[in-house]
């Protein structure tokens, strides 16, 4: 699954940013993904977080403008795809 996600998120038209993935453990109910985005500004953190949080399957969102990243806890690939779409339509390319 991680390889499928990585290949889907690595597109030549996206800016060079990264994604990390931590599989669920026995003590964690959901998988954790960190999506790095280009151009996340402090003033936009709350708006972006609220839009991503409404995506089905997303359980937790932590935007960090200083790091240019959005960390989310999600139920899997579909939720990450939805979050990626929301970020990209808001003008934040994801790789």
VMD Tcl script that builds the backbone (N, CA, C; Angstrom):
set m [mol new atoms 285]
animate dup $m
set s [atomselect $m all]
$s set {name element resname resid chain x y z} {
  {N N UNK 1 A 0.821 -1.182 0.000}
  {CA C UNK 1 A 0.000 0.000 0.000}
  {C C UNK 1 A 0.872 1.255 0.000}
  {N N UNK 2 A 1.930 1.278 0.773}
  {CA C UNK 2 A 2.797 2.446 0.850}
  {C C UNK 2 A 3.388 2.765 -0.515}
  {N N UNK 3 A 3.787 1.736 -1.258}
  {CA C UNK 3 A 4.361 1.958 -2.582}
  {C C UNK 3 A 3.343 2.552 -3.547}
  {N N UNK 4 A 2.098 2.088 -3.454}
  {CA C UNK 4 A 1.039 2.647 -4.296}
  {C C UNK 4 A 0.829 4.119 -3.975}
  {N N UNK 5 A 0.801 4.434 -2.669}
  {CA C UNK 5 A 0.638 5.824 -2.256}
  {C C UNK 5 A 1.788 6.678 -2.755}
  {N N UNK 6 A 2.993 6.197 -2.565}
  {CA C UNK 6 A 4.174 6.964 -2.964}
  {C C UNK 6 A 4.155 7.223 -4.464}
  {N N UNK 7 A 3.815 6.209 -5.254}
  {CA C UNK 7 A 3.819 6.405 -6.701}
  {C C UNK 7 A 2.711 7.359 -7.127}
  {N N UNK 8 A 1.582 7.331 -6.440}
  {CA C UNK 8 A 0.483 8.231 -6.772}
  {C C UNK 8 A 0.810 9.667 -6.371}
  {N N UNK 9 A 1.525 9.824 -5.274}
  {CA C UNK 9 A 1.835 11.158 -4.788}
  {C C UNK 9 A 3.055 11.762 -5.473}
  {N N UNK 10 A 3.862 10.947 -6.144}
  {CA C UNK 10 A 5.054 11.458 -6.812}
  {C C UNK 10 A 4.747 11.740 -8.277}
  {N N UNK 11 A 4.333 12.944 -8.541}
  {CA C UNK 11 A 3.997 13.336 -9.900}
  {C C UNK 11 A 4.941 14.443 -10.341}
  {N N UNK 12 A 5.342 14.457 -11.591}
  {CA C UNK 12 A 6.299 15.457 -12.052}
  {C C UNK 12 A 5.786 16.887 -11.966}
  {N N UNK 13 A 4.453 17.098 -11.993}
  {CA C UNK 13 A 3.931 18.459 -11.957}
  {C C UNK 13 A 3.883 19.032 -10.551}
  {N N UNK 14 A 4.083 18.209 -9.534}
  {CA C UNK 14 A 4.066 18.695 -8.153}
  {C C UNK 14 A 5.440 19.228 -7.783}
  {N N UNK 15 A 5.468 20.185 -6.885}
  {CA C UNK 15 A 6.749 20.699 -6.418}
  {C C UNK 15 A 7.447 19.641 -5.579}
  {N N UNK 16 A 8.748 19.781 -5.428}
  {CA C UNK 16 A 9.523 18.806 -4.660}
  {C C UNK 16 A 9.243 18.944 -3.168}
  {N N UNK 17 A 8.402 18.096 -2.670}
  {CA C UNK 17 A 8.108 18.020 -1.244}
  {C C UNK 17 A 8.033 16.554 -0.885}
  {N N UNK 18 A 7.824 16.208 0.355}
  {CA C UNK 18 A 7.882 14.805 0.736}
  {C C UNK 18 A 6.648 14.298 1.447}
  {N N UNK 19 A 6.611 12.989 1.623}
  {CA C UNK 19 A 5.546 12.337 2.355}
  {C C UNK 19 A 6.163 11.223 3.172}
  {N N UNK 20 A 5.722 11.085 4.414}
  {CA C UNK 20 A 6.164 9.941 5.201}
  {C C UNK 20 A 4.937 9.170 5.658}
  {N N UNK 21 A 5.142 7.925 5.983}
  {CA C UNK 21 A 4.040 7.023 6.329}
  {C C UNK 21 A 4.462 6.162 7.501}
  {N N UNK 22 A 3.599 6.061 8.500}
  {CA C UNK 22 A 3.841 5.174 9.632}
  {C C UNK 22 A 2.671 4.202 9.695}
  {N N UNK 23 A 2.910 2.892 9.525}
  {CA C UNK 23 A 1.802 1.937 9.557}
  {C C UNK 23 A 1.173 1.872 10.943}
  {N N UNK 24 A -0.078 1.446 10.981}
  {CA C UNK 24 A -0.750 1.330 12.270}
  {C C UNK 24 A -0.090 0.236 13.100}
  {N N UNK 25 A -0.073 0.479 14.403}
  {CA C UNK 25 A 0.471 -0.503 15.351}
  {C C UNK 25 A -0.693 -1.040 16.168}
  {N N UNK 26 A -0.401 -1.988 17.030}
  {CA C UNK 26 A -1.459 -2.540 17.867}
  {C C UNK 26 A -2.106 -1.468 18.741}
  {N N UNK 27 A -1.304 -0.490 19.197}
  {CA C UNK 27 A -1.840 0.542 20.080}
  {C C UNK 27 A -2.331 1.780 19.318}
  {N N UNK 28 A -2.274 1.764 17.995}
  {CA C UNK 28 A -2.759 2.888 17.194}
  {C C UNK 28 A -3.817 2.380 16.225}
  {N N UNK 29 A -4.984 2.983 16.284}
  {CA C UNK 29 A -6.094 2.506 15.470}
  {C C UNK 29 A -5.981 2.909 14.002}
  {N N UNK 30 A -5.236 3.961 13.709}
  {CA C UNK 30 A -5.190 4.467 12.343}
  {C C UNK 30 A -3.762 4.640 11.866}
  {N N UNK 31 A -3.600 4.681 10.571}
  {CA C UNK 31 A -2.295 4.934 9.968}
  {C C UNK 31 A -2.009 6.432 10.023}
  {N N UNK 32 A -0.744 6.771 10.141}
  {CA C UNK 32 A -0.349 8.177 10.231}
  {C C UNK 32 A 0.428 8.562 8.974}
  {N N UNK 33 A 0.020 9.633 8.350}
  {CA C UNK 33 A 0.665 10.134 7.146}
  {C C UNK 33 A 1.096 11.569 7.384}
  {N N UNK 34 A 2.241 11.932 6.849}
  {CA C UNK 34 A 2.658 13.331 6.868}
  {C C UNK 34 A 2.821 13.778 5.427}
  {N N UNK 35 A 2.035 14.749 5.044}
  {CA C UNK 35 A 2.092 15.287 3.694}
  {C C UNK 35 A 2.788 16.636 3.758}
  {N N UNK 36 A 3.890 16.767 3.072}
  {CA C UNK 36 A 4.553 18.062 3.001}
  {C C UNK 36 A 3.979 18.806 1.808}
  {N N UNK 37 A 3.674 20.058 2.033}
  {CA C UNK 37 A 3.043 20.846 0.984}
  {C C UNK 37 A 3.888 22.078 0.699}
  {N N UNK 38 A 3.728 22.616 -0.489}
  {CA C UNK 38 A 4.494 23.794 -0.882}
  {C C UNK 38 A 3.685 25.047 -0.602}
  {N N UNK 39 A 4.287 25.990 0.094}
  {CA C UNK 39 A 3.683 27.302 0.270}
  {C C UNK 39 A 2.668 27.436 1.382}
  {N N UNK 40 A 2.614 26.510 2.325}
  {CA C UNK 40 A 1.674 26.637 3.440}
  {C C UNK 40 A 2.078 27.841 4.280}
  {N N UNK 41 A 1.157 28.760 4.472}
  {CA C UNK 41 A 1.433 29.971 5.236}
  {C C UNK 41 A 0.712 29.904 6.573}
  {N N UNK 42 A 1.298 30.551 7.575}
  {CA C UNK 42 A 0.727 30.530 8.921}
  {C C UNK 42 A -0.719 31.023 8.921}
  {N N UNK 43 A -1.007 32.051 8.133}
  {CA C UNK 43 A -2.360 32.606 8.094}
  {C C UNK 43 A -3.370 31.611 7.536}
  {N N UNK 44 A -2.900 30.634 6.780}
  {CA C UNK 44 A -3.794 29.676 6.143}
  {C C UNK 44 A -3.927 28.364 6.914}
  {N N UNK 45 A -3.144 28.177 7.980}
  {CA C UNK 45 A -3.141 26.895 8.689}
  {C C UNK 45 A -4.535 26.446 9.093}
  {N N UNK 46 A -5.291 27.321 9.739}
  {CA C UNK 46 A -6.600 26.948 10.263}
  {C C UNK 46 A -7.570 26.589 9.144}
  {N N UNK 47 A -7.601 27.402 8.094}
  {CA C UNK 47 A -8.529 27.149 6.981}
  {C C UNK 47 A -8.219 25.821 6.306}
  {N N UNK 48 A -6.941 25.583 6.051}
  {CA C UNK 48 A -6.533 24.335 5.411}
  {C C UNK 48 A -6.858 23.154 6.316}
  {N N UNK 49 A -6.546 23.281 7.608}
  {CA C UNK 49 A -6.816 22.186 8.548}
  {C C UNK 49 A -8.297 21.842 8.583}
  {N N UNK 50 A -9.160 22.838 8.607}
  {CA C UNK 50 A -10.597 22.579 8.659}
  {C C UNK 50 A -11.083 21.875 7.397}
  {N N UNK 51 A -10.570 22.279 6.235}
  {CA C UNK 51 A -10.987 21.630 4.986}
  {C C UNK 51 A -10.526 20.180 4.943}
  {N N UNK 52 A -9.279 19.935 5.347}
  {CA C UNK 52 A -8.751 18.572 5.315}
  {C C UNK 52 A -9.465 17.703 6.341}
  {N N UNK 53 A -9.756 18.259 7.505}
  {CA C UNK 53 A -10.387 17.485 8.579}
  {C C UNK 53 A -11.769 16.979 8.172}
  {N N UNK 54 A -12.429 17.677 7.261}
  {CA C UNK 54 A -13.759 17.246 6.812}
  {C C UNK 54 A -13.708 16.076 5.836}
  {N N UNK 55 A -12.524 15.735 5.350}
  {CA C UNK 55 A -12.407 14.610 4.415}
  {C C UNK 55 A -12.766 13.310 5.130}
  {N N UNK 56 A -13.577 12.454 4.513}
  {CA C UNK 56 A -13.929 11.182 5.145}
  {C C UNK 56 A -12.684 10.360 5.462}
  {N N UNK 57 A -12.628 9.821 6.664}
  {CA C UNK 57 A -11.514 8.968 7.060}
  {C C UNK 57 A -10.378 9.694 7.742}
  {N N UNK 58 A -10.367 11.018 7.687}
  {CA C UNK 58 A -9.311 11.783 8.357}
  {C C UNK 58 A -9.718 11.978 9.810}
  {N N UNK 59 A -8.852 11.577 10.721}
  {CA C UNK 59 A -9.162 11.632 12.146}
  {C C UNK 59 A -8.505 12.792 12.874}
  {N N UNK 60 A -7.346 13.224 12.406}
  {CA C UNK 60 A -6.606 14.289 13.085}
  {C C UNK 60 A -5.772 15.033 12.050}
  {N N UNK 61 A -5.692 16.351 12.188}
  {CA C UNK 61 A -4.919 17.179 11.259}
  {C C UNK 61 A -4.072 18.151 12.073}
  {N N UNK 62 A -2.774 18.199 11.744}
  {CA C UNK 62 A -1.876 19.144 12.408}
  {C C UNK 62 A -1.050 19.871 11.345}
  {N N UNK 63 A -1.513 21.059 10.887}
  {CA C UNK 63 A -0.715 21.807 9.918}
  {C C UNK 63 A 0.433 22.523 10.620}
  {N N UNK 64 A 1.545 22.653 9.952}
  {CA C UNK 64 A 2.725 23.317 10.505}
  {C C UNK 64 A 3.351 24.167 9.407}
  {N N UNK 65 A 3.028 25.465 9.409}
  {CA C UNK 65 A 3.538 26.346 8.358}
  {C C UNK 65 A 5.053 26.449 8.405}
  {N N UNK 66 A 5.632 26.423 9.598}
  {CA C UNK 66 A 7.093 26.526 9.713}
  {C C UNK 66 A 7.783 25.375 8.987}
  {N N UNK 67 A 7.194 24.186 9.071}
  {CA C UNK 67 A 7.766 23.012 8.413}
  {C C UNK 67 A 7.199 22.818 7.008}
  {N N UNK 68 A 6.151 23.555 6.670}
  {CA C UNK 68 A 5.501 23.383 5.370}
  {C C UNK 68 A 4.848 22.023 5.250}
  {N N UNK 69 A 4.308 21.516 6.365}
  {CA C UNK 69 A 3.762 20.159 6.359}
  {C C UNK 69 A 2.383 20.119 7.001}
  {N N UNK 70 A 1.635 19.112 6.613}
  {CA C UNK 70 A 0.370 18.804 7.261}
  {C C UNK 70 A 0.462 17.346 7.692}
  {N N UNK 71 A 0.387 17.092 8.998}
  {CA C UNK 71 A 0.396 15.723 9.500}
  {C C UNK 71 A -1.045 15.321 9.747}
  {N N UNK 72 A -1.423 14.140 9.246}
  {CA C UNK 72 A -2.780 13.693 9.487}
  {C C UNK 72 A -2.814 12.230 9.873}
  {N N UNK 73 A -3.816 11.887 10.665}
  {CA C UNK 73 A -4.084 10.504 11.022}
  {C C UNK 73 A -5.322 10.120 10.227}
  {N N UNK 74 A -5.190 9.061 9.414}
  {CA C UNK 74 A -6.255 8.719 8.483}
  {C C UNK 74 A -6.486 7.221 8.453}
  {N N UNK 75 A -7.646 6.836 7.948}
  {CA C UNK 75 A -8.014 5.433 7.848}
  {C C UNK 75 A -7.434 4.755 6.629}
  {N N UNK 76 A -6.565 5.402 5.906}
  {CA C UNK 76 A -5.913 4.722 4.797}
  {C C UNK 76 A -5.834 5.540 3.537}
  {N N UNK 77 A -5.598 4.832 2.449}
  {CA C UNK 77 A -5.270 5.433 1.159}
  {C C UNK 77 A -6.349 6.375 0.633}
  {N N UNK 78 A -7.608 6.011 0.783}
  {CA C UNK 78 A -8.683 6.852 0.258}
  {C C UNK 78 A -8.714 8.184 0.989}
  {N N UNK 79 A -8.578 8.154 2.306}
  {CA C UNK 79 A -8.581 9.392 3.089}
  {C C UNK 79 A -7.403 10.272 2.711}
  {N N UNK 80 A -6.251 9.676 2.476}
  {CA C UNK 80 A -5.075 10.450 2.077}
  {C C UNK 80 A -5.300 11.072 0.702}
  {N N UNK 81 A -5.890 10.324 -0.207}
  {CA C UNK 81 A -6.203 10.865 -1.529}
  {C C UNK 81 A -7.158 12.044 -1.444}
  {N N UNK 82 A -8.172 11.931 -0.582}
  {CA C UNK 82 A -9.108 13.037 -0.391}
  {C C UNK 82 A -8.394 14.255 0.181}
  {N N UNK 83 A -7.530 14.038 1.169}
  {CA C UNK 83 A -6.784 15.142 1.779}
  {C C UNK 83 A -5.863 15.792 0.753}
  {N N UNK 84 A -5.216 14.971 -0.061}
  {CA C UNK 84 A -4.336 15.492 -1.111}
  {C C UNK 84 A -5.130 16.364 -2.083}
  {N N UNK 85 A -6.299 15.907 -2.494}
  {CA C UNK 85 A -7.132 16.671 -3.417}
  {C C UNK 85 A -7.524 18.008 -2.804}
  {N N UNK 86 A -7.911 18.020 -1.544}
  {CA C UNK 86 A -8.296 19.260 -0.863}
  {C C UNK 86 A -7.127 20.230 -0.825}
  {N N UNK 87 A -5.944 19.721 -0.474}
  {CA C UNK 87 A -4.764 20.586 -0.417}
  {C C UNK 87 A -4.441 21.168 -1.791}
  {N N UNK 88 A -4.505 20.325 -2.813}
  {CA C UNK 88 A -4.161 20.799 -4.156}
  {C C UNK 88 A -5.185 21.797 -4.687}
  {N N UNK 89 A -6.475 21.585 -4.405}
  {CA C UNK 89 A -7.472 22.549 -4.867}
  {C C UNK 89 A -7.372 23.859 -4.096}
  {N N UNK 90 A -6.782 23.824 -2.899}
  {CA C UNK 90 A -6.547 25.053 -2.126}
  {C C UNK 90 A -5.270 25.753 -2.585}
  {N N UNK 91 A -4.561 25.146 -3.546}
  {CA C UNK 91 A -3.375 25.778 -4.099}
  {C C UNK 91 A -2.062 25.312 -3.501}
  {N N UNK 92 A -2.081 24.186 -2.776}
  {CA C UNK 92 A -0.871 23.662 -2.151}
  {C C UNK 92 A -0.473 22.358 -2.819}
  {N N UNK 93 A 0.495 22.375 -3.750}
  {CA C UNK 93 A 0.914 21.145 -4.418}
  {C C UNK 93 A 1.461 20.119 -3.422}
  {N N UNK 94 A 1.103 18.879 -3.603}
  {CA C UNK 94 A 1.559 17.781 -2.751}
  {C C UNK 94 A 2.319 16.802 -3.622}
  {N N UNK 95 A 3.406 16.267 -3.110}
  {CA C UNK 95 A 4.138 15.223 -3.843}
  {C C UNK 95 A 4.163 13.974 -3.000}
}
mol reanalyze $m
mol bondsrecalc $m
mol representation Tube
mol addrep $m
